[in-house]
């Protein structure tokens, strides 16, 4: 087996770290090996070193300039690294004029360069030709909303549904735009129109059920839950769990949630089961969260200069006028790019410190417990210093800003690095501006208090399980700047539940 073949095998097995030295050796001897450069780019990308990935993909493109897949990889890596990728995506659209993913990338790259009007124009033009392009619709409506257009941000869906009135997916995506914002009257209107054109569909019934349950139409929700008793769907199960909790039927909520622990939706249901078990006084609440809550703070030993440089870079990324509809931010903004993949030196230096802190956190975890959402995962990658960030972003909260109570279903560990905190006289009376753990979502109106409160300090990183409910408390004045991230979950260990 050649070095390149062995490297490819390592990549397929999730061991990009073993592929990289083999590819380096190959390229030292055969610097014109296009496949080796391309594989090196993917290996560096897998290890989340985008600067090295960009270099490797650039070399591959120079040797094979007409290869669209390599050019796409280069464009995406440049975008992730925080450099302009407009030229690369534009070149890609000429190579593959029918590839809508290339136009989506170009729109994102234009927006990242501050060319919002050009990005919007590009999306509008392509959607006129391809009204069923769902990714394009989602991006356009999101860009409009975060730019401050809260009235007409979803008009593109209205136009597309008029052109393609029997396309159910379009109607459902339009519905979700407004459901994320809890705009229930808009949702009802969209669903009524969808039923006129598409007839009675299970997905529309489930959407109506969701609206009724979340908007407080208890009679209608109860009727729809009865009508869909035999439907096995995670959206229905979650709506039912929340509906039952609102009505104090805690045991029924437990029975609705428990079966989903054996599915890929488990990380969405674990947080609700913790609330349920706390309400029932069940010992499993301690097994899940209290005994293993594992909220730990780490002083990253950042100097004043390092903090200032970090804040300057991160503040420059807060260009939106409104937070994304699906995010937890209220009274502030959240960035849209994977911050820890960017090229800026302060961020790259911080990334090393964060990985060290994650390794230390994992080293201090209790013994493995099978089937536990935190303790039941394999830990080797984190202990090797190779943890993957499944997302990283920044929130900038302003006067009276806060984060609603939420969890991170796509993560294993989550974190908040406090960068700027208002002065004590600006915050207001404690716990104003603090980070809280264990408080249920306010709309459920459950008689449960936070289990833990953390007073933020600039330069302090707080790590915690991704399934743990967390929120921030509003503060009186000033600005609160935070960098947050999730660590990608690894496979579960084998064995029976503890």
HELIX and SHEET records of a PDB file:
HELIX    1   1 UNK A    3  UNK A   12  1                                  10    
HELIX    2   2 UNK A   16  UNK A   29  1                                  14    
HELIX    3   3 UNK A   34  UNK A   46  1                                  13    
HELIX    4   4 UNK A   50  UNK A   63  1                                  14    
HELIX    5   5 UNK A   68  UNK A   81  1                                  14    
HELIX    6   6 UNK A   86  UNK A   95  1                                  10    
HELIX    7   7 UNK A  100  UNK A  112  1                                  13    
HELIX    8   8 UNK A  116  UNK A  129  1                                  14    
HELIX    9   9 UNK A  134  UNK A  146  1                                  13    
HELIX   10  10 UNK A  155  UNK A  163  1                                   9    
HELIX   11  11 UNK A  168  UNK A  179  1                                  12    
HELIX   12  12 UNK A  184  UNK A  198  1                                  15    
HELIX   13  13 UNK A  202  UNK A  215  1                                  14    
HELIX   14  14 UNK A  218  UNK A  227  1                                  10    
HELIX   15  15 UNK A  234  UNK A  246  1                                  13    
HELIX   16  16 UNK A  250  UNK A  258  1                                   9    
HELIX   17  17 UNK A  259  UNK A  262  5                                   4    
HELIX   18  18 UNK A  266  UNK A  280  1                                  15    
HELIX   19  19 UNK A  284  UNK A  285  1                                   2    
HELIX   20  20 UNK A  286  UNK A  290  3                                   5    
HELIX   21  21 UNK A  304  UNK A  315  1                                  12    
HELIX   22  22 UNK A  339  UNK A  341  5                                   3    
HELIX   23  23 UNK A  345  UNK A  363  1                                  19    
HELIX   24  24 UNK A  380  UNK A  383  1                                   4    
HELIX   25  25 UNK A  424  UNK A  427  1                                   4    
HELIX   26  26 UNK A  442  UNK A  444  5                                   3    
SHEET    1   A 6 UNK A 296  UNK A 299  0                                        
SHEET    2   A 6 UNK A 460  UNK A 465 -1                                        
SHEET    3   A 6 UNK A 411  UNK A 420 -1                                        
SHEET    4   A 6 UNK A 480  UNK A 488 -1                                        
SHEET    5   A 6 UNK A 389  UNK A 403 -1                                        
SHEET    6   A 6 UNK A 329  UNK A 334 -1                                        
SHEET    1   B 3 UNK A 452  UNK A 454  0                                        
SHEET    2   B 3 UNK A 435  UNK A 437 -1                                        
SHEET    3   B 3 UNK A 470  UNK A 472 -1                                        
END                                                                             
